[in-house]
């Protein structure tokens, strides 16, 4: 193992360390949430400011949303960044039209109002943009935040949950900035560590004051491409209690936690009797194998370099100062947590195989594909009957590791290279890292939500790979129909046929609603191709001159709107 080095001193000859206390994002509790995505800037470096995106009062990142299982969530997203965007609720099980994928864009200066019932288990989730070809650009500039779901099972356990006191949110990123101090979407030479938006290396230290008791850390790897191999100084042991989608059956004792981009984990750290001591949260990157971004640099015959100074090196991420106990401290760790029951393997209706491929085995920087096909907004890769139980087998035939993320569902991993996965991977997950040459298998059930128009996505969560086309999409179907019925202000709006050829019909059944409606149709780039003020009647739109492709329909009245996708063939 390589020795721990102070990268900031080596690179910048910094003689003094600037210390920043860990920023703790404010929380927003429901049922009503407002998120204003806006432009801002941060002085991350000397010289030029770094242009950022953020939510609400923040200059970078956004508030932590608190959901309760079984409660309703009514979210208003206001797009103030001057560009089209989306907001995806990563890991949350909800209807496709509210999932926030690339098929539900929020136009500049527009608002989006997803409403749904929270069905997820207690865990740590997150939100971020998901516009095709711009996900990396927008997410790494700061448009992201955490979601904490609470439920009765987790609430009955003796666990730390005093937010920011013994229960710490940690959004950890590694970014690359250019000579003008602007974030770079490719990021293959990423070397600036941020913890909750605060710089944490190159002569900067982020510290947290943690009480001498059991503390909880909710860790999200929100990097564009780097995997972390988390641990603590002196190989201090800790307990993993939750993965992406909820509690594990029992705490897992370990000294290492590998998280790829998009993955989350909750851990418990026992600081009893350590008042006055200092330890560090670290990444033991020297232990990562070559091929996992963040491990030792792999030689590249061509393309941009992958020679970040953090690759294959152990480094500090956050300083932990142990301070006196709080009132009513949690000092013990439960021996059991919940009872996850994976779907029986024999209950699967189908096994699907997804191969991770590239143009050749020598490709290191992409593009990468699923089953040799790049993403196509017009192509539905899978039509999945609702309530199907399915096994997905992921086979990585490339030279680099890929974190695979699927929308809509949580899955149970049951096979990694022919062996049972380690205990920390046996809970509910929505992201799994598949190293080069490996294969994994998971089982899941597609239930509750069907939509013949708006698909769910699956993709690599290395953002530049996703933007470059390593993504697919599926619909969950109950019965297919060419009529799309929407509801707004006690009126039903039928849009048909869909797909359209030379004409599109819009029919409004007012049900006592006699005010006019505004109808807008946008193309995939956000350009308005049709605008009309509708009175309660039929309207027929001539689409014969439109290019083939995907369009988006917005029907609005009194500051409320509904959206749908239209395909023109």
N, C-alpha and C positions, 0 to 999 in steps of 0.2 A: 504494500500500500504506500502511495506517495505520502510524504509528510504534509501536514496542514501548513499552508503558506498564507501570508497576508498579502493578497493579490493587490489591494489598494496601494501598499507600500512599494511592491515590486513595479507596478505600472506607472504610478503617478508620483512616487517619492513623497507621499503625504506624511508629514511628521506629527500631525495632530489629528485626532478623531473628533468629528462632529457627532454629537449624540442627540437622537430624537426619540422621545417617548412614543411607544406604539400608538398610532392614531386608531381610535375606535369609532367606526361609523355609527351614526344615530340609527335608531330603529323606527320603522313605520308599521303600525298594527292596523288591522282591518276593522270593518269590511271594506272601507274605501281607501284606495291608494292612488296618489298622483306622482308620476315620474316625469320630470321635465328634462329631456336630454338636450344639452346645450354645448356650445363651444366654450372653451376656456383656455387657460395656459398655466404652466407651473415653471418655476425657476429651478429645474432639476440640476443644472450645471451653470458654471460661470459663463457669461456671454449671452448668447441667444436664449430666449425663453422657449420652452417646448410647448407646442400647440396640442391641446388635449380635448377630449370629450368627457362629459361628466353628467351626473343627474342631480337635480335640485340644487342645494346650496354648495355642492362640492365642486372643486376644481379638477378632481380626478376621482374616478369610481363613483359610488352612489350609496344610498342608505341600505341597511339590512331590512328586508321585508320579513315580518313575522306572520306566518300562516298557522291556522289551527285546523287539524283534520276534521272534516265535516262542516266547516264554516264556508260561507260564500266569500269570494274575492271579486271586487269590482275595481278594476285598474284602469286609470287613464294615463296614456303615454302621449306626451306632447313633443313632437319632433321639431327642435329648434336649432339643428346643426347645419341647416342649409343644404342638406343632401338627403336622398332617400335612405331609409334605414328600416330595420325591424327590431323587435325585442323578443328573444327566445327565452322561455322559462325552462332552463336546462334541468332535466330530470323529473319535471312535474308532469303528471298524467292528466291530460285535459284534451278537449276536442281539438282536432287538427286546425280548425279555423282560428283558434286562439293560441296555437303553439308558437307562432312567431317565426316560422321558417321563411325561406325566400319567396314563397308564393303569397305572402300577406304583407306587402310593403307599406310603410308609412311615408307618405310623400312629405316633402319639405313644408313646414308650417302647418301640417295636418296633425290630427289626433287619432288615437286608436283606443278602443274601449273593450278589452277582453273581460268577460265575466264568466266565472266558473265556480264549481264547488270543489274544495280541496279534498282530494281522495288519497293523498300520499301519507306514508308513515313518517314519524318524526325522524328528521335527518337534516343535513345541510345541503342545499341546492344553490343554484345561482342563476343570474340573468345576464344576457349579453346580446349584441346585435348578431344577425344571421343573414345578412343580405349577400347573395351569391357574388363572389369576386371582390367583396368589400368587407367580409367578416374580419379578416386580420387587421386591415387598416383601421376599422372603427373600434374593435375590441381592445387592441393593444394601446390605443390612445386614451383608454380609461373608461369606456362606456360599459361598465360591468358592476355587479354588486351581488351580495349574498342573499339567500332566502333560508330562513330557519322555519321548519315545520315542527309543530308540537302536537303530541297526541297523548291519550290517557295512559298508554303502556309506558312510555318514557317518563311521564309525569309521576308515576307511582314508584319509580326507582330513586334511590338516594344518590343523586348525581349533581355535580356542580352545574348551576344554570343561572348564576348571577352575571348577566351579560356585561362583559368588560371588566369584571372583578375577579371571578374565578372561572369564567366561561369566555374564552377569547376567540374572536373571529380572526383568521389569518388568511388574507388573500396574498399569495406569494407569486411573484412574476419575475421572469428574467427577460430583459428587453435589449434590443440593439438600437442605438441612436447614431445618426449620421453626423457629419462634421458641423452641421447647422443645429445640432441638438434636437433633431426631429426623430420620432419613433419610426423604425423601418419595418414594414410588414414581413419581409423575408426573414430577418433576424437570425441568420445562421452563424453570425459572430456575436451573438448576444452575450453581454457581460455585465449589465447593470441590474442588480437585484433590487426589487421593490417589495416592501411588506406593508400592506394596506396603503399603498401609494407613497410610502416614505423610502428614500434611498437607504440601502443597507450594506453597501460595500464601497470600495475605492475611497477609504478614509471616512466613511459614514457608518454609524452604528445605530440600529433601532433597538431599543430596550423595552422590556415589559416588566413591571413590578408585579410579581406573582406571589400570593400569600403562601406561607409554610403549611400547606395542606394539600388535598387533592385538587388539581386544577384541570380544566378541560380545554382542549385546543381543537377548534374546527378548522382544518387545513384544506384550502383549495389551491390546487396548482392551476393558475390562470395564465400561464406562459403560452406564448405562441407555438413553441416547439420543444422546450427543454423538459426532461424528466428529472425529478429530484429523488435522492435516496436519503430521506430524513433520518436523523438520529440526534443524540445529545452527547455532549462532551463526556469523556470517560466511559463511553458506552453505557450510559445510564439506561436502565430498563424502563419501559413504559407499557401501557395497555392500549390496544386498539379496541374501541367499543362499537364503531359504526363505519360502514362503507358508504358508497354513493347514495343508496336509497333507503338506509335505515340501520337499526341496531343489528349487531351480530348476536348469535345465540348466547355467547359468553365472551368475556374479555379475552383478548389474545395477548400474551406476554411476548415482548420482542425488544430488540434494540435498533431495528431498522424498519422504515416504511417507505416503499417506493411508490411515488405518485406520478403518473403521466399527465400531460395537459388535459384538463377537464375533469380529472378525478378528484374526489373529496374523501376525507377520512376524519373521524373524531377520535381523539386519543385522551387518555388520562395520565397525568404525570404526578407522581407521588413526591411532594416536597416537604412532607412531615419531618420536623427536626432539622431543617436546613436554613432556618432564618439567618440572614446575613451572608449567605453564600451566593456565588454567581456561577451559572452554567450557560451554555450556548445551545440553541437549536442550530444544527448543522446539516449540510448535505455531504454525504460520503460518496462523492461522485467517482472516486478512484475505484470503487467496488462495482460500478456499473460496467457491463460488458460493452465492447466496441459494437457500434450499430444502434445503440440506444442514445438518442440525442441527449447529451450531457455527460456521457461516458467518454473514454479516451477518443481522441480525434481519429477518424478513419481517413486514410489517404484517398484523395479524389482525383481521378484522371482528368476531369474537366468540370466546368461549372463553378459557382461561387464557393469560396472556402468555407469549411466548417471548423475553423481553428480558433474558437473562442478560448480565451485564457482560463475559463472556468471548466473546460472539458477535462474530465478525468482527474480533477483536483478536489480535495476535501476543503470546504470553506464554511465559515460562520455565516448564518443568516440572521439570527436575532439573539441578543443578550437577554438573559433572564436573571433579574435581581430578585432574590427571595426575601420577602418582607414579612412582618408579623401576620399571624392568622387574623382572619375576619371574625366577626361575630357569627356564631353557629356554623363553624366550618364543617365541610365534608372531609372526613379523615379516613374513610374506608372505601373500598371498591366492591360493588356487588359481584357475586360469583356467577350469577346468571342474569340475562338481560331480556330476552324475548324468545319466541319460538317460530323461527322461519321454517316453513315447510315447502321445499321446492316441488314443482310439478313432477310427478313420476315420469321417468324417461319413456316408459311404454305408452304414456298417454299422448305422445306427440303425433300430430296429424301428418307432419311432413318434416324432412330435413333439407335445409337449403345450404349450399356451399358457396361461400364468397371468397374468391382468391384475390389477394393483394398482388398486383402485377405492375410492371414497368416496361418500357421499350426494350430494355436489356438488363441483365444482371449487374451491369456496371453503373447503372443510374443511381445517383446518390441524392440528387436535389429535385427530382421529379421531371416531368409529371408522373404521378402514380395513378393507378386505376383499380376499379373493382371488376373482376372478370374481364379484363382487357378493354373495358368501356369507360370513357370519360362521362362526366355528368351531363345530362341533357334535360333541361326544364320541361321539354315536351314529352319525355319518355317516362312512363310509369314502370319501374323495374319489377315490382311484385304487386299483385292484387291478392290481398289476404282476407279470407272470410272471417267475419267477426267471431270471436270465441275460439279461434284456432289456437291450439297449443303447438308450438314449433320449436325445433332444434335448428340453430344456426351454427354452422361450422366455418370458422375463419382460418384461412391458410395464408401465411405470409411468404410469398415467393420473391420478395425484394431483399435488398441488402440493408434496409433500415427498419427500425421498429415503428409501428403505427398504433396509436391509441384509437380504438374503434368505439364510436358512440352511436347509439340508436335512440331516436325520439319515441315518445308515446309510452314505452314500457320500461319496467325494471326486469332484469333477467337474473338467472342463477347459473353461474359458471360451474360446470361439473367435470370438465376434462381439460387438462393442459398437457399437451404432448403425450397423451395416453395415460396420464397420472391424475390423481385427485388433486385439485388446486389446494394451496395452503389455506389455513383457516380464515385468514383475513380476506380472502377472495370468495368465500362461500356464502356471503350475505347477498342482499339485493344490490345490483349494480346496473349502471347504464353506460360505463366506459370500461374497456379492458385493453391493456397494452399487449400487443402481439409482437414479440421480438422477431428478428429476421430468422426465417426457416422454421418458425414455430407454427403450431395449430392449436386452437382452442375451440371448445364447444360449449354453448349455453342453451338453456331452455327458457321459454317465456310464453305468455298468453296474451293475445291481442283482444282485449275486451273493452266493453263500455261504449266506445266511440267509433262510429263509422261515418265516412265522408267520401263521396264519389268525386269531389272536385278538388279539395285541398289535400295534398299528400303529406305524410310524415317523412322525415329524412333519416338517413344513416350515413355516416361519413367518418373520415379520419379527423381527429381533433387537433392534429398539427395544422394550424390555421392556414398556412400557405399551401399545404397539400389539399385541404378542403377547397380553398378558393381556386386552385388549379384544376379541380375536377374530380378529386377522389371523394365522390359523394354519389349516393343513389337515393331513390325515393319509392315509397310504397303507399298504397291506399288500403284502408280497412273497409271492406264492403259488406253491406247487408243485402241490398238489391240495387242494381245499377239502373239509373234513369237518366233521361236527357233533360228533365225539368228540374231546375234548381229553385226551391221555394225558400224565400227569406222572410223575416218578420221585422217590422219596424213600426213603433208607435201604433200598435193595434191594426196594422195593415200587413197583408201578405203580398209579396212581390214575386212573381214567377218570371224567370229568365230562361228562354228556350229558343231553339234547340242549343244544346251544349255538348259536343262541339258544334259551332256554327259554320256555315259555308258562305252563303251570299246574303243572309239576312238573320237578324236577331230580334226576337219578340220580347217585349217587356209588358207584363200585365199586372195591374195593381187592383187588388180587392180592398177597398178602403175601410170597410166595416165601421163606418161613421167618422172616419178621419178624412176631412175634406180640404185640408191644406195641401198646397203643391209640394212635390218632391223634386230635389235636384239630382240629376243622373249624370255621372261622369264615367268615362271609360278611358283607362290609361294603357299604354303599351308597356312592355317589360322594362323600358328605360325610364318610365315615369312621365312620358309625354302624353298630354291629353289628346285623344283622337276623336272623342265625341262628347258634346255637352248639351244638355237638354233640361228644360223645366217641365216636369210631368204633372198634369192634372189626372184625376182618377180615371184612367182609360187605358186602352191598348196603345202601345207605341212600337213601330217597326223600324229597325235601324238597318240601313244598307251597309253590309260588311264586305261587299264584293271587291272593293278596291283596297281592302286592308291586307297587309302582309300576313302570311301564315305565322302563327305563334301564339303566345300566351298574352292575354289582356286581363286587366283587373277592373271590376265594376264597383263603383261606389254610389250608393243611393243614400241621400241624407235629407233630414228634415228637422228643423229646430235644434241644430247643433248635435244631433245624434245621427249616426251613420252605420250602415252595414256594408260588408264587402264580400265579393265573390270573385272567383277566377273564371275566365272565359277562354276557351280554346277556339281559334279560328283555323279551319283546315282548307 
